[in-house]
Amino acid sequence: MSGTDKFKNDGEKVIGMAKEAAGDATDNDKLQAEGRADQTKADLKQAGEDIKVAFRG
C-alpha cells in the first residue's frame, strides 16, 4: 500500500466525520447519512488495501 492511498482514505474518513458532525449540528439527516457513508467507504477501501498488503507480504 502506498502512503498516498492511506492518506486519501484518511482524508475521505475525515471529510465523512465532518459531514456527519455538520448534519448533527443542523439536524440534517441526509448530511449525517452521507457522512457515515463516506466513512464506511473509506474504511472499506483501507481494508482492501490491508488485504493486498497481507497477500503480498
Secondary structure, 3 states (H helix, E strand, C coil): CCHHHHHHHHHHHHHHHHHHHHHHHHCCHHHHHHHHHHHHHHHHHHHHHHHHHHHHC
